[in-house]
Amino acid sequence: MFAAIPLRVAVTADKSYIALVAGRQAQATLMRGFTSVRDMGGPVFGLKRAIDAGVLSGPRIYPSGASISQTGGHGDLRLR
């Protein structure tokens, strides 16, 4: 979900912008030959649903849900 944007953008941008960038990245991932991917933490369920429904093209996504991290760790995306 966040593969194509810097962390600063991921935590400050509008959610709809992030979703659109993620959709474009999903299409690019499929065009590079990846037919299945494992998302290891992120809000990817909407993107998965859109791909599964044929709204846009992309790889089959196996989501893990929210990432687990300690407070202040790499998975803690709260602003200071």
RANORTA-V761389 format. One record per pair of residues at least 12 apart in sequence whose C-alpha atoms are under 10 Angstrom apart, sorted by the first residue. I is the first residue (numbers start at 1). GAP is how many residues later the second one is. D is the distance in Angstrom with one decimal. If there is no record, write none. Layout:
((I;GAP;D) (I;GAP;D))
This chain:
((1;17;8.0) (1;18;7.8) (1;20;8.5) (1;21;5.4) (1;22;8.5) (1;24;8.3) (1;25;8.4) (1;38;7.4) (1;39;9.4) (1;40;8.4) (1;41;6.2) (1;42;6.9) (1;43;5.7) (1;44;9.5) (1;46;8.1) (1;47;9.9) (1;62;9.9) (2;16;7.8) (2;17;9.3) (2;19;8.6) (2;20;6.9) (2;23;9.2) (2;37;9.7) (2;39;9.4) (2;40;7.6) (2;41;9.1) (2;42;9.2) (3;18;9.3) (3;19;7.7) (3;22;7.6) (3;23;9.5) (3;36;9.9) (4;14;9.2) (4;17;7.1) (4;18;7.1) (4;20;9.0) (4;21;6.5) (4;22;9.6) (5;13;8.1) (5;16;7.9) (5;17;8.7) (5;20;9.7) (7;70;8.5) (8;69;9.4) (8;71;9.7) (10;67;8.6) (11;66;6.4) (11;67;7.5) (11;68;7.5) (12;65;9.9) (12;66;9.9) (12;67;8.7) (15;28;9.9) (19;24;9.2) (19;25;8.7) (19;27;8.3) (19;28;7.2) (20;27;9.2) (22;22;8.7) (22;25;7.5) (23;23;9.9) (23;24;6.7) (23;25;9.5) (23;27;8.7) (23;28;8.6) (23;32;9.9) (23;33;7.3) (23;34;8.2) (23;35;7.7) (24;32;8.9) (24;33;9.0) (24;34;8.6) (25;33;8.3) (26;21;8.5) (26;22;9.5) (26;25;8.7) (26;30;8.7) (26;31;7.2) (26;32;4.7) (26;33;6.6) (26;34;9.5) (26;35;9.4) (27;24;9.4) (27;29;7.6) (27;30;5.5) (27;31;4.6) (27;32;7.5) (28;29;9.1) (28;30;7.7) (28;31;9.4) (29;28;9.7) (29;29;6.9) (29;30;7.0) (30;27;7.5) (30;28;5.2) (30;29;5.3) (30;30;9.0) (31;26;9.3) (31;27;8.2) (31;28;9.0) (33;26;8.8) (34;24;8.8) (34;25;6.3) (34;26;8.8) (35;23;7.6) (35;24;4.5) (35;25;6.0) (35;26;8.7) (36;22;8.7) (36;23;4.9) (36;24;4.4) (36;25;5.8) (36;26;7.6) (37;21;9.6) (37;22;6.5) (37;23;6.2) (37;24;5.1) (37;25;6.2) (37;26;8.5) (38;21;9.8) (38;22;8.6) (38;23;5.9) (38;24;4.7) (38;25;5.9) (38;26;7.6) (39;22;6.9) (39;23;6.1) (39;24;4.8) (39;25;6.1) (39;26;8.0) (39;27;9.7) (39;28;9.6) (40;22;8.7) (40;23;6.6) (40;24;5.5) (40;25;7.3) (40;26;8.0) (40;27;6.7) (40;28;9.6) (41;22;7.2) (41;23;5.8) (41;24;5.3) (41;25;4.8) (41;26;4.2) (41;27;7.8) (41;34;8.3) (42;21;8.1) (42;22;7.9) (42;23;6.0) (42;24;5.4) (42;25;6.5) (42;33;9.3) (43;20;8.7) (43;21;9.4) (43;22;6.8) (43;23;7.1) (43;24;9.5) (44;17;8.4) (44;18;9.2) (44;19;6.7) (44;20;8.9) (44;21;7.6) (44;22;9.3) (45;16;8.8) (45;17;9.3) (45;18;7.0) (45;19;9.4) (45;20;7.9) (47;14;8.6) (48;12;7.4) (48;13;5.9) (48;14;8.2) (48;15;8.1) (49;12;9.2))
